[in-house]
């Protein structure tokens, strides 16, 4: 039995895959200790999952302004020393990192202590932490082949991103009398997608288009959108947050969403065609690169954020839904990006890192 230090956090897209790998390692008899911040999603998700979580103080360095950058640089040495003390106390055999600002001090302290570091890079363009330490990692586990060039040759492999098994169990959906469209901008919602949906309803009503929406709006916009949706006469349901996302995916003929790594992995696992609207402010344009990978493969239609409005959403949905064979092919291409054994393979590599 070994102890593994799990690094990364901030967003659900970082924490959920970390937890999947931790559960796999725990099932093999290992202990996992998470390192993160009190403000990230790890503080909400890790303790209920039954894993210990140690806290550090650190912020981001990308697109945060001069003052925040100075604050983060000031926090970095103390955070590294704090993690070094945690390493001395827990005696981990390896570090597994998803990247992100919360992982920086952990990875640097691990390299200082000469521990093997295994990183999982979910995006087509690695984040700042993984780019900076790429040449020092024991192994890099990738979601997109486009990221291979950022790591030493022979030290990376495509494993995909761990995804809940329920997404892989979703069967192909036969065409029905209505087209069901799932719109999700993530847990906080998306202003662009919310406004585009609002603007599209009159077009669908005027065209008497047989459509049903499932829309995760985020909390802030839910009340206003729900009121206007009820007035529109369009069929469907709007929720601030969808608790059972696999069930929503199962009902959908088409998904309209951002292009974060977690959403992409879920689309692949479920084999769903999509319209992808990358977040334009994502660091290093990684959402755009993710979406381009799907679009190039024929798995999705890419629409720039600046071009997405009510008319464009109506146009894309009506065009794609009129071609059921195209939707089927897009879903099959999306399924080609799926990796059902990602967590198992990640655990294999972590075990190999401290057994070599």
C-alpha positions, 0 to 999 in steps of 0.5 A, a space after each residue: 500500500 502506498 500514499 498518493 498525493 492528488 493535486 489540482 482543483 479550482 473547477 469541477 473539471 479538475 476535481 471530478 477526474 481527480 476523484 475518479 482516479 483516487 477511487 480507482 487507487 483506493 480500490 487497489 489498497 492505496 491512500 490518497 491525500 488531496 491538496 487544494 484551496 478553500 475556495 475551489 470546487 475541491 473544498 465542496 467535492 473531496 471531503 464528501 467523497 471520503 478523502 482527506 484534503 489539505 489546504 494551501 493558499 494560492 491563486 492563479 497567474 493567467 488573466 488575473 491582473 497585476 495585483 493578483 499576479 503579485 499576490 500569487 507570486 508572494 504566496 508561492 514560496 510559502 505554499 511550496 514550503 507548506 506542501 513540502 512539510 505535508 510530503 514529509 508528514 504523509 510520505 507519498 510515493 508519487 504525485 498525481 496532478 490535473 494541473 491548474 493553479 492549485 497544483 503548481 506548489 504541489 508539483 514544485 515541492 514534489 520535484 524538489 523532493 524527487 518524487 515521481 509526478 504523473 500529470 493528466 492534461 485534459 485540454 488540447 493546449 496544456 495549462 500554465 502549470 503543466 506546460 512549465 513542468 512538462 519536461 520534468 514529469 514521469 508521465 503525461 496522460 493526455 485527452 487530446 493528441 494535440 497536447 503531445 508536443 508539450 511533453 518529452 517524446 516517449 513520456 506521454 500517452 493518450 488515455 482520455 479523461 475519466 468520465 462517470 460510467 453512466 455516460 458510457 451506458 447511454 444507448 443511441 437515441 432513435 429519431 422522434 417526432 420532436 427534436 430534443 436539444 440539451 443546452 448547458 453552459 456548465 454549473 454557473 450557466 453561460 450568458 451567451 448560450 442563455 441569451 441565444 436560447 432566449 432569442 431563438 424561441 420566437 424563431 422556433 415558434 414562428 416556424 412551428 418547429 417540433 422542438 423540446 429544450 432541456 436547458 441548464 441556465 445557472 442560478 443567476 438567470 433561471 428565474 427570468 428565463 423560466 418566466 419568458 420560456 413559459 410565455 414562449 409556448 415552447 416545450 421543455 424544461 429549464 433548470 438552474 442546475 441539472 443533477 442527473 446530467 447522464 439522464 439529460 444526455 440520454 434524452 438529447 438528440 443534440 447538445 449545445 455547450 461550451 468546450 471545456 474538457 469535462 463537457 468534451 469527455 462527456 460528449 465522447 462517452 455518450 456519443 452525442 453530436 454537438 454545437 460547441 461554443 468555446 468560451 473566448 476568455 478561456 486561458 490559452 484559448 484551450 476551449 477553442 482548441 478542444 472544439 477544433 479537434 472535435 470539429 475537424 473529426 466531424 464530431 461537432 459544429 463549432 460556432 464562435 462565441 461572437 457569432 452565437 445568437 438566437 438566429 444562429 442557434 435556430 439555424 444550426 439546430 434546424 439544419 442539423 436536425 433535418 439530417 438525422 444521418 448526419 447527427 448519427 455520424 457526428 455522434 459516432 465520431 464523438 464516440 471515437 474520442 471516448 476512453 472508458 478505461 481512463 481512470 484504470 489506466 491512470 492508476 496503472 501508470 501511477 503505480 508504475 511510477 513508484 514501482 520502477 
